[in-house]
């Protein structure tokens, strides 16, 4: 969630998710040389997964028509944090 709030676009939570998964893999004996392939597979399998438990209604603050559209969009020009800051102020 922090990544989404500070960066305000869907690539931020995706990157945070991949880092967390990389740590998980390494903690469970994956070899560093295997990481790229494992992370690519994970990213492909989760490309359209919106983690509502983590992100709540964050997608509604973007210019997308659904949570999945927000997740696969990856357009950094759509800044969610500007609207969040206005509504929280």
C-alpha positions as CSV (number, residue, x, y, z in Angstrom):
1,X,0.0,0.0,0.0
2,X,2.8,2.4,0.8
3,X,4.2,2.0,-2.7
4,X,0.9,2.8,-4.2
5,X,0.4,5.9,-2.1
6,X,3.9,7.3,-2.6
7,X,4.1,6.5,-6.3
8,X,0.5,6.6,-7.2
9,X,0.5,4.2,-10.1
10,X,-0.1,0.4,-10.5
11,X,3.5,-0.4,-11.2
12,X,4.5,0.5,-7.6
13,X,2.4,-2.2,-5.8
14,X,3.4,-4.6,-8.5
15,X,7.1,-3.9,-7.9
16,X,6.6,-4.2,-4.1
17,X,4.8,-7.5,-4.6
18,X,7.7,-8.8,-6.7
19,X,10.3,-7.8,-4.1
20,X,8.3,-9.5,-1.3
21,X,8.0,-12.6,-3.5
22,X,11.7,-12.6,-4.2
23,X,12.4,-12.5,-0.5
24,X,10.0,-15.3,0.1
25,X,11.6,-17.4,-2.6
26,X,15.1,-16.8,-1.2
27,X,14.0,-17.6,2.3
28,X,12.6,-20.9,1.0
29,X,15.9,-22.0,-0.6
30,X,15.5,-20.7,-4.2
31,X,18.8,-20.0,-5.8
32,X,19.6,-16.4,-7.0
33,X,20.1,-17.7,-10.5
34,X,16.6,-19.0,-10.6
35,X,15.0,-15.7,-9.5
36,X,14.5,-14.1,-12.8
37,X,12.5,-17.0,-14.3
38,X,10.5,-17.5,-11.1
39,X,9.7,-13.8,-10.9
40,X,8.7,-13.6,-14.5
41,X,6.3,-16.6,-14.0
42,X,4.9,-15.0,-10.9
43,X,4.4,-11.7,-12.6
44,X,2.7,-13.3,-15.6
45,X,0.4,-15.3,-13.4
46,X,-0.6,-12.3,-11.3
47,X,-0.7,-9.6,-14.0
48,X,-4.5,-9.1,-13.6
49,X,-4.8,-9.9,-9.9
50,X,-5.9,-6.9,-7.8
51,X,-4.9,-7.5,-4.1
52,X,-8.0,-5.9,-2.6
53,X,-7.0,-6.9,0.9
54,X,-3.8,-4.8,0.6
55,X,-5.0,-2.0,-1.7
56,X,-8.7,-1.6,-0.7
57,X,-10.5,0.8,-3.1
58,X,-7.3,2.5,-4.4
59,X,-8.2,1.7,-8.0
60,X,-11.3,3.9,-7.7
61,X,-9.1,7.0,-7.3
62,X,-7.4,6.3,-10.7
63,X,-8.9,6.9,-14.1
64,X,-9.7,3.2,-14.7
65,X,-13.1,1.5,-14.9
66,X,-12.2,-1.5,-12.7
67,X,-9.6,-2.9,-10.3
68,X,-8.2,-5.2,-13.0
69,X,-7.9,-2.4,-15.5
70,X,-5.9,-0.4,-12.9
71,X,-3.7,-3.4,-12.2
72,X,-2.8,-4.2,-15.8
73,X,-2.7,-0.5,-16.8
74,X,0.7,0.4,-15.5
75,X,0.4,4.0,-16.8
76,X,2.6,6.2,-14.5
77,X,1.0,9.4,-15.8
78,X,-2.2,8.6,-13.9
79,X,-1.3,9.8,-10.4
80,X,-3.6,8.4,-7.7
81,X,-1.8,10.1,-4.9
82,X,-2.9,13.6,-6.0
83,X,-6.5,12.8,-5.6
84,X,-5.9,10.8,-2.4
85,X,-4.1,13.8,-0.8
86,X,-7.0,16.1,-1.8
87,X,-9.6,13.8,-0.3
88,X,-7.7,13.1,2.9
89,X,-6.9,16.8,3.5
